[in-house]
Amino acid sequence: MTRKVQCAHLSREAEGLEKPPYPGDLGIRLYEQISKESWQQWLERSVMIINEYQLNSADMENQELIEKHMIGFLFNEGEYGQVPDGFNPG
């Protein structure tokens, strides 16, 4: 049986994730409020953000910035989550 969630990103009911995709309380929040479709959109966006800002996902400061973008993108919270200024999908 497919698990449904009221997706915060899509603003509608959609198929939920199978397990928390991220550690800790944020992972639980994602599991409860974000759909598979939105998570896939985030994964695609995260690649763009990492490449555009030339981030190293192993660096703790960069991880914190990526997390801020994730929260901004999926929950529309804070000042992050938008397409980087000057992004040209070349």
C-alpha positions as a LaTeX table, in Angstrom:
\begin{tabular}{lrrr}
\hline
Residue & $x$ (\AA) & $y$ (\AA) & $z$ (\AA) \\
\hline
Met1 & 0.00 & 0.00 & 0.00 \\
Thr2 & 1.34 & 3.42 & $-0.97$ \\
Arg3 & 1.88 & 5.87 & 1.86 \\
Lys4 & 0.46 & 9.34 & 1.21 \\
Val5 & 1.54 & 12.67 & 2.69 \\
Gln6 & 0.30 & 16.21 & 2.42 \\
Cys7 & 3.39 & 17.47 & 0.65 \\
Ala8 & 4.62 & 20.87 & 1.87 \\
His9 & 6.45 & 21.51 & $-1.40$ \\
Leu10 & 3.69 & 20.51 & $-3.83$ \\
Ser11 & 0.83 & 21.76 & $-1.61$ \\
Arg12 & $-1.13$ & 18.59 & $-2.32$ \\
Glu13 & $-1.39$ & 14.96 & $-1.31$ \\
Ala14 & 1.21 & 12.75 & $-2.97$ \\
Glu15 & 3.10 & 9.49 & $-2.54$ \\
Gly16 & 5.33 & 9.64 & 0.53 \\
Leu17 & 8.91 & 8.61 & 1.00 \\
Glu18 & 9.65 & 5.03 & 2.09 \\
Lys19 & 11.97 & 6.10 & 4.92 \\
Pro20 & 13.51 & 9.31 & 6.26 \\
Pro21 & 15.98 & 10.50 & 3.60 \\
Tyr22 & 18.11 & 12.53 & 6.00 \\
Pro23 & 19.31 & 12.06 & 9.59 \\
Gly24 & 17.77 & 13.51 & 12.73 \\
Asp25 & 14.69 & 15.62 & 13.27 \\
Leu26 & 14.92 & 17.12 & 9.78 \\
Gly27 & 14.82 & 13.62 & 8.30 \\
Ile28 & 11.65 & 12.85 & 10.25 \\
Arg29 & 10.09 & 16.13 & 9.11 \\
Leu30 & 10.98 & 15.33 & 5.49 \\
Tyr31 & 9.50 & 11.84 & 5.84 \\
Glu32 & 6.25 & 13.22 & 7.26 \\
Gln33 & 5.81 & 16.24 & 4.97 \\
Ile34 & 7.66 & 15.69 & 1.67 \\
Ser35 & 6.66 & 13.46 & $-1.24$ \\
Lys36 & 8.86 & 11.21 & $-3.35$ \\
Glu37 & 8.31 & 13.57 & $-6.28$ \\
Ser38 & 9.48 & 16.61 & $-4.30$ \\
Trp39 & 12.48 & 14.74 & $-2.92$ \\
Gln40 & 13.52 & 13.83 & $-6.46$ \\
Gln41 & 13.15 & 17.49 & $-7.48$ \\
Trp42 & 15.36 & 18.44 & $-4.53$ \\
Leu43 & 18.04 & 15.92 & $-5.52$ \\
Glu44 & 18.17 & 17.47 & $-8.99$ \\
Arg45 & 18.27 & 21.00 & $-7.53$ \\
Ser46 & 20.99 & 20.03 & $-5.04$ \\
Val47 & 23.30 & 18.96 & $-7.88$ \\
Met48 & 22.83 & 22.38 & $-9.49$ \\
Ile49 & 23.49 & 24.19 & $-6.18$ \\
Ile50 & 26.61 & 22.14 & $-5.44$ \\
Asn51 & 27.96 & 22.78 & $-8.93$ \\
Glu52 & 27.04 & 26.47 & $-9.16$ \\
Tyr53 & 28.47 & 27.35 & $-5.75$ \\
Gln54 & 31.34 & 24.85 & $-6.15$ \\
Leu55 & 30.49 & 23.25 & $-2.81$ \\
Asn56 & 32.21 & 20.26 & $-1.26$ \\
Ser57 & 29.55 & 18.06 & 0.31 \\
Ala58 & 32.17 & 16.60 & 2.69 \\
Asp59 & 32.84 & 20.05 & 4.21 \\
Met60 & 30.71 & 20.79 & 7.30 \\
Glu61 & 30.11 & 24.45 & 6.40 \\
Asn62 & 29.09 & 23.46 & 2.89 \\
Gln63 & 26.76 & 20.79 & 4.31 \\
Glu64 & 25.05 & 23.46 & 6.41 \\
Leu65 & 24.57 & 25.67 & 3.33 \\
Ile66 & 23.17 & 22.74 & 1.34 \\
Glu67 & 20.77 & 22.00 & 4.21 \\
Lys68 & 19.59 & 25.63 & 4.23 \\
His69 & 18.90 & 25.38 & 0.50 \\
Met70 & 17.04 & 22.10 & 1.06 \\
Ile71 & 14.79 & 23.65 & 3.70 \\
Gly72 & 14.22 & 26.72 & 1.56 \\
Phe73 & 13.40 & 24.65 & $-1.53$ \\
Leu74 & 11.18 & 22.02 & 0.08 \\
Phe75 & 9.47 & 24.07 & 2.80 \\
Asn76 & 9.81 & 27.60 & 1.38 \\
Glu77 & 11.46 & 28.72 & 4.62 \\
Gly78 & 14.29 & 31.19 & 4.99 \\
Glu79 & 16.16 & 32.99 & 2.26 \\
Tyr80 & 17.64 & 29.95 & 0.51 \\
Gly81 & 16.30 & 27.47 & $-2.00$ \\
Gln82 & 16.07 & 29.67 & $-5.07$ \\
Val83 & 18.00 & 29.14 & $-8.29$ \\
Pro84 & 21.44 & 30.76 & $-7.88$ \\
Asp85 & 21.77 & 34.29 & $-9.29$ \\
Gly86 & 23.05 & 34.23 & $-12.83$ \\
Phe87 & 22.38 & 30.50 & $-13.29$ \\
Asn88 & 22.37 & 29.62 & $-16.96$ \\
Pro89 & 21.35 & 26.01 & $-17.62$ \\
Gly90 & 23.74 & 26.09 & $-20.57$ \\
\hline
\end{tabular}
